[in-house]
Amino acid sequence: MVAEYRVKKVVEGKLEPPTVRVAHWALLDGTARTPAGRKPGWSGRLSLEPFEANPQLKSLLVSDTLGDNFEAVLYYDPAI
């Protein structure tokens, strides 16, 4: 599942621009994961890794229905 977030504050590292797209596990081992239930406007803390820095994800299909945003960088949320 890919979600788009507006970054309010960066605690560590650097994120540019202020909108990022994050790949989350929506289902894992047949169980729904927390991000799948988040509502628009959710606010919270995420620990992100560059999607490209996770070669174990390359074999997975990543698809979304978000509008075009060519400035948004894809990250991965390793939290399960």
Secondary structure, DSSP 8 states (H G I E B T S, - for coil): -EEEEE-S--SSS---SSEEEEE--SEETTEE-GGGG--TT-------EEGGG-GGGTTS---------TT-EEEE----
